[in-house]
Amino acid sequence: MPFNPDSPLAKLMATLPRAGAVEWIGVRPARDVPMTSIERVQAKAGAGLTGDRYKGGSGKRGLTLIQAEHLPVIAQLAGLDAVAAATLRRNVVVSGIPLIALKERRFRIGDVVLEGTEPCDPCSRMEDALGPGGYNAMRGMGGLCARIIEGGTFAVGDAVVPL
């Protein structure tokens, strides 16, 4: 059955209580190196983030986002006191907005227009990063992949606003 944008469910899915905010930004300049925390980043449509090794070749993943509210839950499920954002290998940590609500939807951060494409499932590296069971500790909370529709810059503290 095709999705009806005028249905009551569609209206519920389009309603968000507030904008979110960028809490952290990180890039990885090469494979198998730690994330580098930065305050501001340039995003290029179809190419990814400046300084990040991943260049969005699939068209679905110009950058990855994870929800700040999930970090303590992931830590608890992994049996850890805390988990640093860089450990989870996502580019952007956001708070205050449910990322799943941005799937298949456009949103703005700073000058950049993004489109949520698919959940960012954890990879096997989470076993090394979080310890045994790390992969499963992140399942369902791995965040969101997004394509960069319009390039520009964004910074820590910028709003995450659905369009």
N, C-alpha and C positions, 0 to 999 in steps of 0.2 A: 504494500500500500504506500503510495507516494506521500511525502511529508507535506502537510497543509500549513503554510505560513500564517494562515488566519485562524488556526485552531486554538482552543484555550491552552493546550500544552505549549504551542509555539509562543504564545504571549507570555506564559510563565517563564519559559526558557530565555526570553529576551529581556526579562526584568531583573536588574541587578541592584542591590541596595546602595552601592557606592562605587567609586573608582578605587583602584588599587594603587600601590606604590612600589617602585623599584627599591629593593633593599641592598642588593649586591650585584655586581657584574664581574664576570671572569672570562678569560680567553686562554686557550692552549695553543701556543705557537707551533708545537710539533707533537707527533704521536708519542705516547708514553712519557710525557713530562707533566709536572704538576700544573694546575690552573694558576694563572696570574690574576690577582684581584686588581681591578681598575675602577676609577670613578666615573669615566665617560668613555663612550665607544662610538665609532662610526659604523653604521650598517649600510651595506650596499645591496640594492635589489638584485636578486638572483645570484649573489656571490657570498653572502654571509657577513661576519663581523671582521673588521680590520684587526689583524693580529691573531685571529683564530685559525687553526689549521683546517677546520671543516669549512668547505666553500659552498655548501648548499647544492651539490651536484644532483641530488634527487629531485630538487625543486620543492620538496616538502619540508626541508629542514635547514633554513638559513640560520636559525638559532634555537636554543632550547631554554625552556623556563621551568621553574619549580616553585611551588608555593611555600613560603616561609613557615606557615602554620603546620606544614607536614614535617619539617625538620625534627622537632622534638618527638613526634610519633615514630618516625623512622629510627631515631636513636633508641627510643624505648624498646621497639620491636627487635632491634639488633643487639640489645643488652648493653648499650653504651650510655654514658652520662650525657653526651652531646655529640652532634655531627656538624662539622664545619661545612659551609656551602660548597667550598672548593672540592671537598671529598666526593661529592655526588656528581661532579663533572657536568653540571648544567651551566649555561651561560648567564642566566638571569634569575635571581630570586625575587619574587614579588610577594607582597602581603596585601590583605584586605579585599581580595577578589578571588572567587573560585575559578581557577584556571580551566577546569573542564567546561565552564560556561562559555569559554572563548573558542572552543573547538568549532571549526567550520564557520568562524565569524571573524570579521576584521576588527582590529583595535589599534590604538595609537599609544606609543611611548615616545615622548619628546617629539622630534620631527618625523619619526619613523611610523609608517603604517605597516602593520603585520596582519597575517591571517593564520589562525590556529589550524593546523592540518591533521594532527593525530597525536594520541598519547605518546609520551616519550618513555617507553618501557625500559626498565633497568637492563643492564648488560651483565655478563658473567664477571666483569671486573669488580662488581660490588661485593663479591665474596672476599676479594683481597682488601678492598677499601674498608669494609664494615665487619669483616670476619665471617665465619661460617653462618649461613642463613641470611647474609646481607642482601642477596638477590631477592629472597622472599620478603624481607623486611621492607623493601621498596615497592613491591608489586602493588599497583593501584595508586601509588603516590609518586611516580616517577616524573610527573610533570607533563608538559605539552611541547610539541615541536611546532615551529611557526615558520612560514615563508615570509620573506621581506618583500612587500609590495611596492613601497616607496621608501627609498633610502634617506638617510639623514643621520643625526646624532641623538643619543639619549644618555642620561646620567642617573646615578644613584639619587633617589629622591623624586624623580619624575613620576608623574601620574600614569597609570595604566587605565586607559579609557576605551570602553567598547564603542564602536561606531555604528 
